[in-house]
Amino acid sequence: MQTLAHFADGGPGPWILLFPVLWALVIAGGITLLRRTVWRGRRGPWRPAAVEDDNSPIAVLGHRFASGEIDEDEYWRRLSVLDEQFGRPGKRGAA
């Protein structure tokens, strides 16, 4: 072990940079993981899927239609009103 610690009898060699570089890579990887998941609002692999869109008025209307509380005519009539108020960006201009 003493032979690794001295580079040409002048002190530590370039291998001494190995551990700081490894720690820098571990820290950079951790920060990258946090930026891609938690800090941008995305869920990480350890968190269950969030139920965010189930409370939107359009989703509630869809659930009511699927359960049979309202008929198709009433569904489309109410959906057109909700589209004007809340809007669905992917469905504009679709019939």
C-alpha positions as a Markdown table, in Angstrom:
| # | Residue | x | y | z |
|---|---|---|---|---|
| 1 | Met | 0.0 | 0.0 | 0.0 |
| 2 | Gln | 2.9 | 2.3 | 0.7 |
| 3 | Thr | 4.1 | 2.0 | -2.9 |
| 4 | Leu | 0.8 | 3.4 | -4.2 |
| 5 | Ala | 1.0 | 6.4 | -1.9 |
| 6 | His | 4.2 | 7.7 | -3.3 |
| 7 | Phe | 4.7 | 8.6 | -6.9 |
| 8 | Ala | 8.4 | 8.5 | -7.8 |
| 9 | Asp | 9.2 | 9.3 | -4.2 |
| 10 | Gly | 7.8 | 12.8 | -4.7 |
| 11 | Gly | 4.4 | 12.4 | -3.1 |
| 12 | Pro | 1.0 | 11.1 | -4.2 |
| 13 | Gly | 0.5 | 10.4 | -7.8 |
| 14 | Pro | -2.3 | 11.2 | -10.2 |
| 15 | Trp | -4.4 | 8.3 | -8.7 |
| 16 | Ile | -5.1 | 10.6 | -5.7 |
| 17 | Leu | -7.7 | 12.3 | -8.0 |
| 18 | Leu | -9.7 | 9.1 | -8.3 |
| 19 | Phe | -11.8 | 9.5 | -5.2 |
| 20 | Pro | -12.8 | 13.2 | -5.6 |
| 21 | Val | -13.7 | 12.4 | -9.2 |
| 22 | Leu | -15.9 | 9.5 | -8.1 |
| 23 | Trp | -17.6 | 11.6 | -5.5 |
| 24 | Ala | -18.2 | 14.3 | -8.0 |
| 25 | Leu | -19.8 | 11.8 | -10.3 |
| 26 | Val | -22.1 | 10.5 | -7.6 |
| 27 | Ile | -23.2 | 13.9 | -6.5 |
| 28 | Ala | -23.8 | 15.0 | -10.1 |
| 29 | Gly | -25.8 | 11.9 | -10.8 |
| 30 | Gly | -27.9 | 12.5 | -7.7 |
| 31 | Ile | -28.6 | 16.1 | -8.6 |
| 32 | Thr | -29.5 | 15.0 | -12.2 |
| 33 | Leu | -32.0 | 12.4 | -10.8 |
| 34 | Leu | -33.6 | 15.0 | -8.5 |
| 35 | Arg | -33.9 | 17.5 | -11.3 |
| 36 | Arg | -35.6 | 15.0 | -13.7 |
| 37 | Thr | -38.0 | 13.7 | -11.1 |
| 38 | Val | -38.8 | 15.5 | -7.9 |
| 39 | Trp | -37.8 | 19.1 | -8.7 |
| 40 | Arg | -39.8 | 19.2 | -11.9 |
| 41 | Gly | -42.9 | 17.8 | -10.4 |
| 42 | Arg | -42.6 | 14.4 | -11.9 |
| 43 | Arg | -43.0 | 11.4 | -9.7 |
| 44 | Gly | -40.0 | 9.3 | -8.9 |
| 45 | Pro | -40.0 | 5.5 | -9.0 |
| 46 | Trp | -40.6 | 5.4 | -5.2 |
| 47 | Arg | -43.8 | 7.5 | -5.2 |
| 48 | Pro | -47.2 | 6.1 | -6.3 |
| 49 | Ala | -49.0 | 7.6 | -9.2 |
| 50 | Ala | -50.8 | 10.8 | -8.2 |
| 51 | Val | -54.5 | 11.1 | -8.9 |
| 52 | Glu | -54.5 | 14.7 | -10.2 |
| 53 | Asp | -56.8 | 14.7 | -13.2 |
| 54 | Asp | -59.6 | 12.8 | -11.5 |
| 55 | Asn | -60.9 | 16.0 | -9.9 |
| 56 | Ser | -61.1 | 18.1 | -13.1 |
| 57 | Pro | -64.6 | 18.9 | -14.2 |
| 58 | Ile | -64.1 | 17.1 | -17.5 |
| 59 | Ala | -62.9 | 13.9 | -15.8 |
| 60 | Val | -65.9 | 14.1 | -13.4 |
| 61 | Leu | -68.2 | 14.4 | -16.3 |
| 62 | Gly | -66.6 | 11.4 | -18.0 |
| 63 | His | -67.0 | 9.3 | -14.8 |
| 64 | Arg | -70.6 | 10.3 | -14.6 |
| 65 | Phe | -71.2 | 9.3 | -18.2 |
| 66 | Ala | -69.3 | 6.0 | -17.7 |
| 67 | Ser | -71.3 | 5.1 | -14.6 |
| 68 | Gly | -74.6 | 5.8 | -16.4 |
| 69 | Glu | -75.7 | 8.8 | -14.3 |
| 70 | Ile | -76.1 | 10.9 | -17.5 |
| 71 | Asp | -77.0 | 10.0 | -21.1 |
| 72 | Glu | -74.9 | 10.7 | -24.2 |
| 73 | Asp | -76.8 | 13.8 | -25.2 |
| 74 | Glu | -76.4 | 15.4 | -21.8 |
| 75 | Tyr | -72.7 | 14.4 | -21.8 |
| 76 | Trp | -72.0 | 16.1 | -25.1 |
| 77 | Arg | -74.0 | 19.2 | -24.2 |
| 78 | Arg | -72.1 | 19.6 | -20.9 |
| 79 | Leu | -68.8 | 18.8 | -22.5 |
| 80 | Ser | -69.2 | 21.5 | -25.0 |
| 81 | Val | -69.8 | 24.0 | -22.2 |
| 82 | Leu | -66.8 | 22.7 | -20.2 |
| 83 | Asp | -64.6 | 22.9 | -23.3 |
| 84 | Glu | -65.4 | 26.6 | -23.7 |
| 85 | Gln | -64.7 | 27.3 | -20.1 |
| 86 | Phe | -61.7 | 25.0 | -19.3 |
| 87 | Gly | -60.6 | 24.0 | -22.8 |
| 88 | Arg | -58.7 | 20.9 | -23.8 |
| 89 | Pro | -55.6 | 21.8 | -25.7 |
| 90 | Gly | -55.4 | 18.5 | -27.6 |
| 91 | Lys | -59.0 | 18.5 | -28.8 |
| 92 | Arg | -59.5 | 22.0 | -30.3 |
| 93 | Gly | -61.1 | 21.9 | -33.7 |
| 94 | Ala | -62.1 | 18.3 | -33.4 |
| 95 | Ala | -65.7 | 17.4 | -34.0 |
